[in-house]
Amino acid sequence: MDNEVRPTWKLAWGLWWRMFLIGLGISVVIGVILSILFLFGVVCIPWGSCFGWLPGV
């Protein structure tokens, strides 16, 4: 039986879009997490609370 997958441009574009969308999704998730941490000042703690512009500092 001939069950092998033949590489075609349609397959290549499908794989490229899938990799692109997965990478984009991972980037968005990381960006949202870093934005939330930055808003709460967790990221700013090692740098002297971002030079004192955070509320309550």
PyMOL Python script that loads the backbone (N, CA, C, O; Angstrom):
from pymol import cmd

cmd.read_pdbstr("""\
ATOM      1  N   MET A   1       0.836  -1.197   0.000  1.00  0.00           N
ATOM      2  CA  MET A   1       0.000   0.000   0.000  1.00  0.00           C
ATOM      3  C   MET A   1       0.876   1.254   0.000  1.00  0.00           C
ATOM      4  O   MET A   1       1.945   1.286   0.610  1.00  0.00           O
ATOM      5  N   ASP A   2       0.404   2.266  -0.687  1.00  0.00           N
ATOM      6  CA  ASP A   2       1.163   3.504  -0.838  1.00  0.00           C
ATOM      7  C   ASP A   2       0.563   4.581   0.082  1.00  0.00           C
ATOM      8  O   ASP A   2      -0.252   5.396  -0.350  1.00  0.00           O
ATOM      9  N   ASN A   3       0.981   4.569   1.353  1.00  0.00           N
ATOM     10  CA  ASN A   3       0.430   5.512   2.332  1.00  0.00           C
ATOM     11  C   ASN A   3       1.386   6.655   2.656  1.00  0.00           C
ATOM     12  O   ASN A   3       1.194   7.350   3.654  1.00  0.00           O
ATOM     13  N   GLU A   4       2.399   6.859   1.844  1.00  0.00           N
ATOM     14  CA  GLU A   4       3.360   7.911   2.168  1.00  0.00           C
ATOM     15  C   GLU A   4       2.765   9.289   1.846  1.00  0.00           C
ATOM     16  O   GLU A   4       1.946   9.430   0.938  1.00  0.00           O
ATOM     17  N   VAL A   5       3.193  10.298   2.608  1.00  0.00           N
ATOM     18  CA  VAL A   5       2.730  11.665   2.397  1.00  0.00           C
ATOM     19  C   VAL A   5       3.682  12.339   1.419  1.00  0.00           C
ATOM     20  O   VAL A   5       4.886  12.413   1.661  1.00  0.00           O
ATOM     21  N   ARG A   6       3.140  12.823   0.329  1.00  0.00           N
ATOM     22  CA  ARG A   6       3.975  13.480  -0.671  1.00  0.00           C
ATOM     23  C   ARG A   6       4.079  14.968  -0.332  1.00  0.00           C
ATOM     24  O   ARG A   6       3.058  15.628  -0.140  1.00  0.00           O
ATOM     25  N   PRO A   7       5.290  15.499  -0.258  1.00  0.00           N
ATOM     26  CA  PRO A   7       5.439  16.921   0.037  1.00  0.00           C
ATOM     27  C   PRO A   7       4.921  17.783  -1.124  1.00  0.00           C
ATOM     28  O   PRO A   7       5.356  17.641  -2.267  1.00  0.00           O
ATOM     29  N   THR A   8       4.000  18.662  -0.805  1.00  0.00           N
ATOM     30  CA  THR A   8       3.456  19.579  -1.807  1.00  0.00           C
ATOM     31  C   THR A   8       3.514  20.990  -1.238  1.00  0.00           C
ATOM     32  O   THR A   8       3.753  21.187  -0.046  1.00  0.00           O
ATOM     33  N   TRP A   9       3.289  21.973  -2.117  1.00  0.00           N
ATOM     34  CA  TRP A   9       3.277  23.361  -1.642  1.00  0.00           C
ATOM     35  C   TRP A   9       2.126  23.595  -0.673  1.00  0.00           C
ATOM     36  O   TRP A   9       2.259  24.377   0.269  1.00  0.00           O
ATOM     37  N   LYS A  10       1.006  22.931  -0.892  1.00  0.00           N
ATOM     38  CA  LYS A  10      -0.136  23.071   0.022  1.00  0.00           C
ATOM     39  C   LYS A  10       0.241  22.575   1.417  1.00  0.00           C
ATOM     40  O   LYS A  10      -0.103  23.211   2.414  1.00  0.00           O
ATOM     41  N   LEU A  11       0.938  21.454   1.494  1.00  0.00           N
ATOM     42  CA  LEU A  11       1.389  20.928   2.778  1.00  0.00           C
ATOM     43  C   LEU A  11       2.404  21.870   3.418  1.00  0.00           C
ATOM     44  O   LEU A  11       2.353  22.121   4.622  1.00  0.00           O
ATOM     45  N   ALA A  12       3.333  22.393   2.602  1.00  0.00           N
ATOM     46  CA  ALA A  12       4.354  23.295   3.128  1.00  0.00           C
ATOM     47  C   ALA A  12       3.720  24.565   3.687  1.00  0.00           C
ATOM     48  O   ALA A  12       4.080  25.002   4.780  1.00  0.00           O
ATOM     49  N   TRP A  13       2.786  25.162   2.955  1.00  0.00           N
ATOM     50  CA  TRP A  13       2.120  26.377   3.441  1.00  0.00           C
ATOM     51  C   TRP A  13       1.302  26.086   4.685  1.00  0.00           C
ATOM     52  O   TRP A  13       1.253  26.901   5.605  1.00  0.00           O
ATOM     53  N   GLY A  14       0.661  24.930   4.716  1.00  0.00           N
ATOM     54  CA  GLY A  14      -0.114  24.560   5.907  1.00  0.00           C
ATOM     55  C   GLY A  14       0.768  24.432   7.137  1.00  0.00           C
ATOM     56  O   GLY A  14       0.412  24.913   8.213  1.00  0.00           O
ATOM     57  N   LEU A  15       1.914  23.787   6.981  1.00  0.00           N
ATOM     58  CA  LEU A  15       2.847  23.652   8.101  1.00  0.00           C
ATOM     59  C   LEU A  15       3.419  25.005   8.505  1.00  0.00           C
ATOM     60  O   LEU A  15       3.583  25.274   9.695  1.00  0.00           O
ATOM     61  N   TRP A  16       3.727  25.872   7.519  1.00  0.00           N
ATOM     62  CA  TRP A  16       4.271  27.202   7.822  1.00  0.00           C
ATOM     63  C   TRP A  16       3.263  28.025   8.604  1.00  0.00           C
ATOM     64  O   TRP A  16       3.620  28.642   9.608  1.00  0.00           O
ATOM     65  N   TRP A  17       2.004  28.047   8.160  1.00  0.00           N
ATOM     66  CA  TRP A  17       0.979  28.811   8.874  1.00  0.00           C
ATOM     67  C   TRP A  17       0.758  28.269  10.275  1.00  0.00           C
ATOM     68  O   TRP A  17       0.568  29.036  11.218  1.00  0.00           O
ATOM     69  N   ARG A  18       0.781  26.947  10.414  1.00  0.00           N
ATOM     70  CA  ARG A  18       0.586  26.362  11.741  1.00  0.00           C
ATOM     71  C   ARG A  18       1.716  26.773  12.677  1.00  0.00           C
ATOM     72  O   ARG A  18       1.462  27.141  13.824  1.00  0.00           O
ATOM     73  N   MET A  19       2.963  26.715  12.202  1.00  0.00           N
ATOM     74  CA  MET A  19       4.107  27.126  13.028  1.00  0.00           C
ATOM     75  C   MET A  19       4.037  28.610  13.346  1.00  0.00           C
ATOM     76  O   MET A  19       4.328  29.021  14.469  1.00  0.00           O
ATOM     77  N   PHE A  20       3.645  29.430  12.349  1.00  0.00           N
ATOM     78  CA  PHE A  20       3.531  30.875  12.550  1.00  0.00           C
ATOM     79  C   PHE A  20       2.478  31.197  13.611  1.00  0.00           C
ATOM     80  O   PHE A  20       2.729  32.009  14.501  1.00  0.00           O
ATOM     81  N   LEU A  21       1.323  30.580  13.526  1.00  0.00           N
ATOM     82  CA  LEU A  21       0.249  30.869  14.474  1.00  0.00           C
ATOM     83  C   LEU A  21       0.586  30.377  15.875  1.00  0.00           C
ATOM     84  O   LEU A  21       0.253  31.045  16.854  1.00  0.00           O
ATOM     85  N   ILE A  22       1.236  29.229  15.992  1.00  0.00           N
ATOM     86  CA  ILE A  22       1.648  28.739  17.302  1.00  0.00           C
ATOM     87  C   ILE A  22       2.684  29.681  17.911  1.00  0.00           C
ATOM     88  O   ILE A  22       2.595  30.014  19.093  1.00  0.00           O
ATOM     89  N   GLY A  23       3.664  30.112  17.117  1.00  0.00           N
ATOM     90  CA  GLY A  23       4.665  31.059  17.603  1.00  0.00           C
ATOM     91  C   GLY A  23       4.041  32.386  17.999  1.00  0.00           C
ATOM     92  O   GLY A  23       4.419  32.972  19.014  1.00  0.00           O
ATOM     93  N   LEU A  24       3.092  32.861  17.210  1.00  0.00           N
ATOM     94  CA  LEU A  24       2.405  34.113  17.532  1.00  0.00           C
ATOM     95  C   LEU A  24       1.624  33.980  18.831  1.00  0.00           C
ATOM     96  O   LEU A  24       1.634  34.888  19.661  1.00  0.00           O
ATOM     97  N   GLY A  25       0.959  32.866  19.005  1.00  0.00           N
ATOM     98  CA  GLY A  25       0.203  32.646  20.237  1.00  0.00           C
ATOM     99  C   GLY A  25       1.103  32.595  21.459  1.00  0.00           C
ATOM    100  O   GLY A  25       0.772  33.165  22.498  1.00  0.00           O
ATOM    101  N   ILE A  26       2.236  31.920  21.345  1.00  0.00           N
ATOM    102  CA  ILE A  26       3.177  31.851  22.467  1.00  0.00           C
ATOM    103  C   ILE A  26       3.713  33.246  22.782  1.00  0.00           C
ATOM    104  O   ILE A  26       3.843  33.607  23.951  1.00  0.00           O
ATOM    105  N   SER A  27       4.024  34.031  21.750  1.00  0.00           N
ATOM    106  CA  SER A  27       4.520  35.392  21.958  1.00  0.00           C
ATOM    107  C   SER A  27       3.479  36.263  22.657  1.00  0.00           C
ATOM    108  O   SER A  27       3.816  37.046  23.545  1.00  0.00           O
ATOM    109  N   VAL A  28       2.233  36.128  22.263  1.00  0.00           N
ATOM    110  CA  VAL A  28       1.165  36.920  22.884  1.00  0.00           C
ATOM    111  C   VAL A  28       1.002  36.533  24.349  1.00  0.00           C
ATOM    112  O   VAL A  28       0.849  37.406  25.203  1.00  0.00           O
ATOM    113  N   VAL A  29       1.030  35.249  24.648  1.00  0.00           N
ATOM    114  CA  VAL A  29       0.890  34.801  26.035  1.00  0.00           C
ATOM    115  C   VAL A  29       2.039  35.332  26.887  1.00  0.00           C
ATOM    116  O   VAL A  29       1.812  35.828  27.991  1.00  0.00           O
ATOM    117  N   ILE A  30       3.271  35.233  26.386  1.00  0.00           N
ATOM    118  CA  ILE A  30       4.422  35.745  27.130  1.00  0.00           C
ATOM    119  C   ILE A  30       4.309  37.257  27.310  1.00  0.00           C
ATOM    120  O   ILE A  30       4.603  37.777  28.386  1.00  0.00           O
ATOM    121  N   GLY A  31       3.884  37.964  26.262  1.00  0.00           N
ATOM    122  CA  GLY A  31       3.713  39.411  26.349  1.00  0.00           C
ATOM    123  C   GLY A  31       2.673  39.819  27.374  1.00  0.00           C
ATOM    124  O   GLY A  31       2.877  40.778  28.118  1.00  0.00           O
ATOM    125  N   VAL A  32       1.557  39.099  27.421  1.00  0.00           N
ATOM    126  CA  VAL A  32       0.506  39.410  28.397  1.00  0.00           C
ATOM    127  C   VAL A  32       1.013  39.163  29.813  1.00  0.00           C
ATOM    128  O   VAL A  32       0.763  39.974  30.705  1.00  0.00           O
ATOM    129  N   ILE A  33       1.715  38.063  30.033  1.00  0.00           N
ATOM    130  CA  ILE A  33       2.239  37.765  31.370  1.00  0.00           C
ATOM    131  C   ILE A  33       3.238  38.829  31.800  1.00  0.00           C
ATOM    132  O   ILE A  33       3.188  39.292  32.939  1.00  0.00           O
ATOM    133  N   LEU A  34       4.155  39.230  30.903  1.00  0.00           N
ATOM    134  CA  LEU A  34       5.126  40.259  31.249  1.00  0.00           C
ATOM    135  C   LEU A  34       4.452  41.603  31.490  1.00  0.00           C
ATOM    136  O   LEU A  34       4.871  42.351  32.374  1.00  0.00           O
ATOM    137  N   SER A  35       3.414  41.921  30.718  1.00  0.00           N
ATOM    138  CA  SER A  35       2.699  43.174  30.922  1.00  0.00           C
ATOM    139  C   SER A  35       2.020  43.200  32.289  1.00  0.00           C
ATOM    140  O   SER A  35       2.061  44.214  32.986  1.00  0.00           O
ATOM    141  N   ILE A  36       1.397  42.090  32.670  1.00  0.00           N
ATOM    142  CA  ILE A  36       0.745  42.029  33.980  1.00  0.00           C
ATOM    143  C   ILE A  36       1.778  42.158  35.093  1.00  0.00           C
ATOM    144  O   ILE A  36       1.557  42.883  36.063  1.00  0.00           O
ATOM    145  N   LEU A  37       2.904  41.462  34.960  1.00  0.00           N
ATOM    146  CA  LEU A  37       3.953  41.565  35.972  1.00  0.00           C
ATOM    147  C   LEU A  37       4.505  42.984  36.053  1.00  0.00           C
ATOM    148  O   LEU A  37       4.780  43.489  37.141  1.00  0.00           O
ATOM    149  N   PHE A  38       4.665  43.624  34.894  1.00  0.00           N
ATOM    150  CA  PHE A  38       5.190  44.985  34.883  1.00  0.00           C
ATOM    151  C   PHE A  38       4.208  45.950  35.542  1.00  0.00           C
ATOM    152  O   PHE A  38       4.609  46.854  36.275  1.00  0.00           O
ATOM    153  N   LEU A  39       2.909  45.748  35.271  1.00  0.00           N
ATOM    154  CA  LEU A  39       1.907  46.634  35.872  1.00  0.00           C
ATOM    155  C   LEU A  39       1.875  46.494  37.391  1.00  0.00           C
ATOM    156  O   LEU A  39       1.639  47.472  38.101  1.00  0.00           O
ATOM    157  N   PHE A  40       2.107  45.300  37.882  1.00  0.00           N
ATOM    158  CA  PHE A  40       2.098  45.093  39.334  1.00  0.00           C
ATOM    159  C   PHE A  40       3.455  45.401  39.960  1.00  0.00           C
ATOM    160  O   PHE A  40       3.604  45.319  41.179  1.00  0.00           O
ATOM    161  N   GLY A  41       4.431  45.750  39.152  1.00  0.00           N
ATOM    162  CA  GLY A  41       5.720  46.166  39.672  1.00  0.00           C
ATOM    163  C   GLY A  41       6.667  45.038  40.023  1.00  0.00           C
ATOM    164  O   GLY A  41       7.733  45.286  40.586  1.00  0.00           O
ATOM    165  N   VAL A  42       6.309  43.820  39.709  1.00  0.00           N
ATOM    166  CA  VAL A  42       7.182  42.694  40.053  1.00  0.00           C
ATOM    167  C   VAL A  42       8.471  42.771  39.246  1.00  0.00           C
ATOM    168  O   VAL A  42       9.547  42.456  39.755  1.00  0.00           O
ATOM    169  N   VAL A  43       8.363  43.193  37.982  1.00  0.00           N
ATOM    170  CA  VAL A  43       9.536  43.281  37.123  1.00  0.00           C
ATOM    171  C   VAL A  43      10.403  44.470  37.549  1.00  0.00           C
ATOM    172  O   VAL A  43      11.614  44.456  37.328  1.00  0.00           O
ATOM    173  N   CYS A  44       9.807  45.486  38.151  1.00  0.00           N
ATOM    174  CA  CYS A  44      10.518  46.718  38.484  1.00  0.00           C
ATOM    175  C   CYS A  44      11.344  46.596  39.760  1.00  0.00           C
ATOM    176  O   CYS A  44      12.227  47.423  39.991  1.00  0.00           O
ATOM    177  N   ILE A  45      11.090  45.611  40.578  1.00  0.00           N
ATOM    178  CA  ILE A  45      11.767  45.515  41.875  1.00  0.00           C
ATOM    179  C   ILE A  45      13.291  45.475  41.739  1.00  0.00           C
ATOM    180  O   ILE A  45      13.966  46.180  42.489  1.00  0.00           O
ATOM    181  N   PRO A  46      13.871  44.693  40.825  1.00  0.00           N
ATOM    182  CA  PRO A  46      15.344  44.669  40.755  1.00  0.00           C
ATOM    183  C   PRO A  46      15.956  45.991  40.287  1.00  0.00           C
ATOM    184  O   PRO A  46      17.139  46.233  40.527  1.00  0.00           O
ATOM    185  N   TRP A  47      15.179  46.848  39.629  1.00  0.00           N
ATOM    186  CA  TRP A  47      15.724  48.100  39.100  1.00  0.00           C
ATOM    187  C   TRP A  47      15.312  49.300  39.945  1.00  0.00           C
ATOM    188  O   TRP A  47      15.130  50.393  39.409  1.00  0.00           O
ATOM    189  N   GLY A  48      15.165  49.121  41.232  1.00  0.00           N
ATOM    190  CA  GLY A  48      14.813  50.234  42.105  1.00  0.00           C
ATOM    191  C   GLY A  48      13.435  50.781  41.827  1.00  0.00           C
ATOM    192  O   GLY A  48      13.236  51.995  41.803  1.00  0.00           O
ATOM    193  N   SER A  49      12.481  49.896  41.616  1.00  0.00           N
ATOM    194  CA  SER A  49      11.085  50.269  41.356  1.00  0.00           C
ATOM    195  C   SER A  49      10.957  51.220  40.173  1.00  0.00           C
ATOM    196  O   SER A  49      10.160  52.157  40.214  1.00  0.00           O
ATOM    197  N   CYS A  50      11.712  50.993  39.152  1.00  0.00           N
ATOM    198  CA  CYS A  50      11.648  51.782  37.926  1.00  0.00           C
ATOM    199  C   CYS A  50      11.789  53.262  38.183  1.00  0.00           C
ATOM    200  O   CYS A  50      11.030  54.075  37.654  1.00  0.00           O
ATOM    201  N   PHE A  51      12.757  53.603  38.994  1.00  0.00           N
ATOM    202  CA  PHE A  51      13.121  54.996  39.265  1.00  0.00           C
ATOM    203  C   PHE A  51      12.016  55.775  39.969  1.00  0.00           C
ATOM    204  O   PHE A  51      11.956  57.000  39.867  1.00  0.00           O
ATOM    205  N   GLY A  52      11.147  55.071  40.677  1.00  0.00           N
ATOM    206  CA  GLY A  52      10.196  55.723  41.547  1.00  0.00           C
ATOM    207  C   GLY A  52       8.931  56.246  40.892  1.00  0.00           C
ATOM    208  O   GLY A  52       8.251  57.078  41.494  1.00  0.00           O
ATOM    209  N   TRP A  53       8.583  55.810  39.707  1.00  0.00           N
ATOM    210  CA  TRP A  53       7.365  56.311  39.090  1.00  0.00           C
ATOM    211  C   TRP A  53       6.130  55.476  39.416  1.00  0.00           C
ATOM    212  O   TRP A  53       5.014  55.863  39.070  1.00  0.00           O
ATOM    213  N   LEU A  54       6.319  54.329  40.079  1.00  0.00           N
ATOM    214  CA  LEU A  54       5.181  53.498  40.428  1.00  0.00           C
ATOM    215  C   LEU A  54       4.387  54.132  41.570  1.00  0.00           C
ATOM    216  O   LEU A  54       4.972  54.769  42.447  1.00  0.00           O
ATOM    217  N   PRO A  55       3.073  53.968  41.571  1.00  0.00           N
ATOM    218  CA  PRO A  55       2.265  54.532  42.662  1.00  0.00           C
ATOM    219  C   PRO A  55       2.659  53.922  43.998  1.00  0.00           C
ATOM    220  O   PRO A  55       2.938  52.726  44.081  1.00  0.00           O
ATOM    221  N   GLY A  56       2.680  54.724  45.022  1.00  0.00           N
ATOM    222  CA  GLY A  56       2.984  54.254  46.364  1.00  0.00           C
ATOM    223  C   GLY A  56       4.459  54.090  46.649  1.00  0.00           C
ATOM    224  O   GLY A  56       4.829  53.550  47.691  1.00  0.00           O
ATOM    225  N   VAL A  57       5.310  54.544  45.743  1.00  0.00           N
ATOM    226  CA  VAL A  57       6.753  54.401  45.944  1.00  0.00           C
ATOM    227  C   VAL A  57       7.337  55.743  46.326  1.00  0.00           C
ATOM    228  O   VAL A  57       8.543  55.852  46.544  1.00  0.00           O
TER     229      VAL A  57
END
""", "prot")
cmd.dss("prot")
cmd.show_as("cartoon", "prot")
cmd.util.cbc("prot")
cmd.orient("prot")
